[in-house]
């Protein structure tokens, strides 16, 4: 018997349970929640007393590659994994949304660790200024005090960890 079968999780399989609108909103909401949690966890990972245990392995690459996106220290991976586990126990999430979240996380991580832009003009676009790009994240690998976001630059902008001189404006 699976945990889902016992009704312990909030995962659901029929779109009719919450409707198509909720399907879209739940995806966007979890993406924003994940970005928020990641930003604050990421800042904690960089605390001098914790960095060595939580995040140093990821930063061994000053110039990221796609492999860097998978270079996580054990406790960092555990903390990030617990986020999704918590989500499926707290927020009603359709299996399709869970699959899209996992796919989005993986693709976004790889693309942002390429070390180059797939679409070089995008960081200069008005929307590109609000989304984390490979260039934006590469700067973080060289300067640990800035650019902590996962998907969006929102928290960096709001909390002063966005380096405007490095932003492609």
KOLMIMAR-450877 format. One record per atom (N, C-alpha, C, CB): residue in three letters; x, y, z. Coordinates in steps of 0.02 Angstrom, whole numbers, plus 50000, padded with zeros to 5 digits. Each point is the difference from the previous one (the first is absolute). Last residue first. Glycine has a CB too. Layout:
ALAXYZ ...
This chain:
UNK510635226749095 UNK499475004949991 UNK500125004149937 UNK499835000550123 UNK501004977050019 UNK500045002349930 UNK499435004849986 UNK500564989249965 UNK500755005950274 UNK499394998549964 UNK500055002949930 UNK499334999950107 UNK502305003250064 UNK500094993849963 UNK499384998249960 UNK500794996250086 UNK499265022750057 UNK500515001249949 UNK500134993849958 UNK500525008550076 UNK497934991150109 UNK499755003549942 UNK500535001249947 UNK499175005350073 UNK500424976150120 UNK500545004549981 UNK499825003349934 UNK500864992950061 UNK497714995950152 UNK500035000349927 UNK500545005149983 UNK498774996949985 UNK500324998050233 UNK500534995349981 UNK500054999449924 UNK499824993750108 UNK498545019150039 UNK500645003149988 UNK500574995349985 UNK499615008750073 UNK497914988249964 UNK500424999550059 UNK500725002249989 UNK499274990750036 UNK498995009549790 UNK499675002550060 UNK500485000450059 UNK498934995249958 UNK501814995249836 UNK499865007249992 UNK499735002950064 UNK499784998249878 UNK500564978750115 UNK500645003449997 UNK499905007649995 UNK500514989949944 UNK497594996550044 UNK500275000450069 UNK500685003550001 UNK499384989550029 UNK499605007549753 UNK499585003950046 UNK500325000850070 UNK499014995949937 UNK501634991949851 UNK500465004850032 UNK499645004150053 UNK500665000549894 UNK498794973150018 UNK499855007149992 UNK500525004350035 UNK498794997249992 UNK501354978650005 UNK499645001349937 UNK499965007549986 UNK499344989650017 UNK502015003650168 UNK499954993849961 UNK499695001349931 UNK499904993450108 UNK501615023750073 UNK499364997449975 UNK500054993649960 UNK499625011649999 UNK502135003650106 UNK499824993850033 UNK499374996749971 UNK500535004550102 UNK501255016349863 UNK499634995849952 UNK499844993150029 UNK500575006149907 UNK501445006550218 UNK499455002649959 UNK499674994449960 UNK500585011249992 UNK501414986650150 UNK499585004650039 UNK499395002649962 UNK501025003150062 UNK500884982449858 UNK499524996450042 UNK499505004450038 UNK500864991450011 UNK500615009349756 UNK499905004650056 UNK499434997250043 UNK500405010149932 UNK500284977449883 UNK500635003650010 UNK499965004950058 UNK500224998949878 UNK497924988050053 UNK500534995150012 UNK500685003350010 UNK499364991849931 UNK498715021250013 UNK499964997450069 UNK500574995150014 UNK498755001649997 UNK500985006449785 UNK500285005250042 UNK499994997750073 UNK499615008949919 UNK499334977749923 UNK500734999349995 UNK500355005250044 UNK499884995649883 UNK497765005350089 UNK500224995050048 UNK500764998949999 UNK498884994549988 UNK500165020749858 UNK499845002250067 UNK500274995150052 UNK498975005849957 UNK501164988249815 UNK500465005450016 UNK499925002350072 UNK499975003649880 UNK498524980650037 UNK500664997050008 UNK500515005350019 UNK499714991049917 UNK497845015450151 UNK500304997649938 UNK500684996850016 UNK499405008949933 UNK498114999050195 UNK500704998250007 UNK500244997149934 UNK499864997750125 UNK498155020749887 UNK500134992850003 UNK500754998750006 UNK498964997749931 UNK500055024150041 UNK499674997350059 UNK500114992550008 UNK499155008949988 UNK501665004249826 UNK500285003250060 UNK499704997350064 UNK500205010349932 UNK499014983149852 UNK500634996850017 UNK500335003150062 UNK500144997349881 UNK497925012250021 UNK499834993950038 UNK500644996550023 UNK498934998749934 UNK501325020449930 UNK499695002050064 UNK499824993850042 UNK499555010349945 UNK502534987649891 UNK499285000949991 UNK499695001750067 UNK499984991849902 UNK502315001750073 UNK499885007149990 UNK499275001749990 UNK501135000849951 UNK499684976550071 UNK500125003650063 UNK499895007549994 UNK500824991250029 UNK498944995049771 UNK499474999550050 UNK500155003650065 UNK499704989149949 UNK501735007449847 UNK499645006450007 UNK499504999950058 UNK500145001849877 UNK501184978550060 UNK500415005550027 UNK499635006650010 UNK500954994549944 UNK498434979450060 UNK499695005649965 UNK500335006450025 UNK498884993849986 UNK502014986950096 UNK499694996949941 UNK499695005449955 UNK499764989450066 UNK502345014750104 UNK499285001049990 UNK499774996349937 UNK500075011250057 UNK502014981650115 UNK499865004549944 UNK499245000449992 UNK501104997149941 UNK499814989650227 UNK500595004249992 UNK499955004749941 UNK500674991150052 UNK497784991550054 UNK500344998849936 UNK500665003849995 UNK498884998149948 UNK499315000650229 UNK500704998150013 UNK500384998649935 UNK499654995350111 UNK498025010349896 UNK500335005450037 UNK500714998450021 UNK498895003250041 UNK499784980749843 UNK500075005949957 UNK500375005650037 UNK498944996849939 UNK500524983650184 UNK500504998649949 UNK500135006249957 UNK499654987949998 UNK498645013550165 UNK500664999250032 UNK500544999049947 UNK499464995250103 UNK498315005449824 UNK500215006650022 UNK500704999650031 UNK498805003250020 UNK500164976549919 UNK500195003949941 UNK500275006850020 UNK499134994049932 UNK500044992550242 UNK500584996949969 UNK500255004249940 UNK499594988750037 UNK498425017850077 UNK500585000650044 UNK500634997549965 UNK499254998550100 UNK498704998449789 UNK500205007150001 UNK500625000950042 UNK498815003549985 UNK500214975250016 UNK500295001549934 UNK500265007149997 UNK499234991749947 UNK499605001750245 UNK500634996449997 UNK500375001449934 UNK499524991150074 UNK498315017849950 UNK500465003150048 UNK500684996849996 UNK499045002750075 UNK499234987849799 UNK500235006349971 UNK500495003650046 UNK498915000949939 UNK500064979550142 UNK500464998449945 UNK500285006249967 UNK499364989549981 UNK498995013450183 UNK500614997450031 UNK500524998349947 UNK499324995450096 UNK498575010949829 UNK500365005750027 UNK500654997750032 UNK498915006250018 UNK499644977149908 UNK500285003649942 UNK500415006050024 UNK499014996449928 UNK499774991450232 UNK500604996449978 UNK500335003349940 UNK499494989550043 UNK499115025750125 UNK499854994849952 UNK500664996649979 UNK498975006249959 UNK500485006650277 UNK500395000349939 UNK499824994149956 UNK500955006050059 UNK498435008350188 UNK499734995549949 UNK500365001049934 UNK498885000150057 UNK502325004450179 UNK499645003549947 UNK499714994949951 UNK500765010050011 UNK500474982450184 UNK499655006050022 UNK499555003049947 UNK500965002250075 UNK500524978349899 UNK499614998650061 UNK499575005950022 UNK500904992250034 UNK500595008949778 UNK499494994949984 UNK499594998050061 UNK500734995949908 UNK501075019950118 UNK499485002649956 UNK499454994849988 UNK500865007349944 UNK501104986650177 UNK499535004050039 UNK499435002549957 UNK500935003450076 UNK500784985549814 UNK499644995350042 UNK499485003750042 UNK501004992250004 UNK500495020649871 UNK499484996949958 UNK499604994850039 UNK500725001949900 UNK501075008450215 UNK499535005149979 UNK499434996849960 UNK500925008749998 UNK500964978650067 UNK499475000450050 UNK499485005349983 UNK500824996250086 UNK501145001549781 UNK499534994549989 UNK499425000250049 UNK500934993249956 UNK500855022150071 UNK499615001649940 UNK499494994649984 UNK500985006449956 UNK500474989650224 UNK499575005850015 UNK499575001849939 UNK500855004350082 UNK500774978849887 UNK499484997850047 UNK499505005650014 UNK500814991950051 UNK501125013049823 UNK499534996049961 UNK499414997750043 UNK500954996249925 UNK500795014950185 UNK499665004649955 UNK499474996349959 UNK501035007349994 UNK500394980050142 UNK499495003550039 UNK499625005349959 UNK500694998050101 UNK501104989549793 UNK499464995750024 UNK499445003950036 UNK500844990850011 UNK500535022049803 UNK500204996650060 UNK499404996350028 UNK500895008650025 UNK499344996649712 UNK499725002450063 UNK500304996050058 UNK498925003449941 UNK501164999849784 UNK500524999450051 UNK499745003050065 UNK500925000449912 UNK497964999749871 UNK499884993950038 UNK500514999050055 UNK499504995049898 UNK500605023549952 UNK499315000250025 UNK499834993950042 UNK499675006749901 UNK502404995449981 UNK499995003750063 UNK499315000150030 UNK500945007149960 UNK499494984249822 UNK500124995250054 UNK499995003450068 UNK500694993149922 UNK499135020049877 UNK499394996450017 UNK500094994950057 UNK499645001549881 UNK502025018050134 UNK499844995949942 UNK499344996550017 UNK501234998349966 UNK500265024950139 UNK499554994250000 UNK499934996649932 UNK499395005550091 UNK502535008050040 UNK499685001149935 UNK499564993949987 UNK500985007149955 UNK500094992850245 UNK499935007349994 UNK499675001949934 UNK501015001450071 UNK498944975850082 UNK500025002249931 UNK499885007649998 UNK499584988749959 UNK500315000050241 UNK500674998249977 UNK500095002149927 UNK500044990450081 UNK497935011650056 UNK500405005849980 UNK500724998249983 UNK499285006850072 UNK499124976950005 UNK499705003249942 UNK500435005749974 UNK498874997050044 UNK501764991950155 UNK500074995749942 UNK499725003149937 UNK499944990350076 UNK499775020350138 UNK500675000949970 UNK500094995749937 UNK500445002550114 UNK497624999250048 UNK499975002849933 UNK500675000549964 UNK499025006250039 UNK500364985250196 UNK499395000049962 UNK500075001649926 UNK499475003250104 UNK502294996050071 UNK499614993950008 UNK499414999549952 UNK500345000050119 UNK501155019249889 UNK500434994049991 UNK499594993650000 UNK500945006250055 UNK497995014849996 UNK500184999249929 UNK500384993549988 UNK500045012449989 UNK499244997450228 UNK499624994549970 UNK500234998249929 UNK499055003550069 UNK501835014650072 UNK500034994150043 UNK499654993949969 UNK500035007650098 UNK499995014249790 UNK500674997250007 UNK500054993750043 UNK500405011549987 UNK497444994749866 UNK500265002350064 UNK500684996750012 UNK498825001750047 UNK499714993649765 UNK500605004049992 UNK500275002950065 UNK499605002649886 UNK498364984750099 UNK500544995649977 UNK500665003749994 UNK499154993149939 UNK498895019250107 UNK500244996450059 UNK500574995449981 UNK498855000650052 UNK500095010449774 UNK500375004950040 UNK500284996650063 UNK499275009349957 UNK499344977849910 UNK500635001249965 UNK500425005150038 UNK499454997549890 UNK498354998150183 UNK500444994350014 UNK500695001349971 UNK499024992150000 UNK499355023749947 UNK500205000450070 UNK500444994250021 UNK498945006250023 UNK500244994049754 UNK500385006150012 UNK500255000250072 UNK499315006049913 UNK499234976550025 UNK500684999149975 UNK500425006250015 UNK499574992449910 UNK498135008550139 UNK500364995650047 UNK500734999249979 UNK498934993950026 UNK499715018249826 UNK500055003550064 UNK500404995950050 UNK498905005649978 UNK500574984649815 UNK500485005349990 UNK500135003750066 UNK499635001249880 UNK498684982850119 UNK500664996849996 UNK500545005349992 UNK499484989649950 UNK498305017850045 UNK500184997650067 UNK500694996850001 UNK498784998250025 UNK500345008149767 UNK500165005950039 UNK500214998150071 UNK499185006749932 UNK500104975949930 UNK500625002849972 UNK500205006150041 UNK499704995849883 UNK498254994750167 UNK500544995950027 UNK500675002549973 UNK499234990150009 UNK498845020549908 UNK500085001250072 UNK500574996150030 UNK498795002250006 UNK500604994249767 UNK500325006650009 UNK500125001550074 UNK499445004049894 UNK499394976150057 UNK500674999749972 UNK500375006650012 UNK499614991949912 UNK498145007250149 UNK500414996150047 UNK500714999349974 UNK498984993750036 UNK499435017249827 UNK500175004150059 UNK500444996150048 UNK498925006449987 UNK500214982149825 UNK500495005149979 UNK500245004150060 UNK499445000649887 UNK498884983750154 UNK500584996449976 UNK500565004949981 UNK499264990749957 UNK498595017550099 UNK500424998350059 UNK500634996349979 UNK498964999550071 UNK499495005149760 UNK500275006350025 UNK500464998650060 UNK498985006249961 UNK499794975849948 UNK500575001949959 UNK500335006450025 UNK499464994549902 UNK499134989450270 UNK499915003949940 UNK500655002049966 UNK498965004150049 UNK500494981350149 UNK500125007150016 UNK499925004549939 UNK500774996450089 UNK498714980049900 UNK499985001050073 UNK500075007450018 UNK500494988650016 UNK499715002349758 UNK499345002350021 UNK499955001250076 UNK499534993749904 UNK502384996549990 UNK500005007349992 UNK499345002850024 UNK500794999249902 UNK500324977950186 UNK499475002349956 UNK499995007749998 UNK499324989650026 UNK502234997850111 UNK500094997949931 UNK499465002349952 UNK500594990250046 UNK500835017550202 UNK499374997749971 UNK500104998649926 UNK499345006650085 UNK502024998750174 UNK500034998649928 UNK499324997649975 UNK501234997150009 UNK499525008350219 UNK499495004249968 UNK500034999249924 UNK500065008150095 UNK500614973250110 UNK500245005749961 UNK499425003949971 UNK501064993849972 UNK498524986850158 UNK500425004350041 UNK500265006149962 UNK500334989950066 UNK498264990249867 UNK499705006550006 UNK500415004950042 UNK498914994549989 UNK501524982249931 UNK499725000450067 UNK499655006850012 UNK500894992250041 UNK500305002849757 UNK499404995950003 UNK499665000450068 UNK500514992449917 UNK501605018350047 UNK499465003549965 UNK499344996150006 UNK500845004849920 UNK501134985450162 UNK499765005250045 UNK499425003849968 UNK501165001250050 UNK499184973649872 UNK500365006249996 UNK499715005150048 UNK500294997749880 UNK499784974150118 UNK499585005950000 UNK500455006250000 UNK499074993850061 
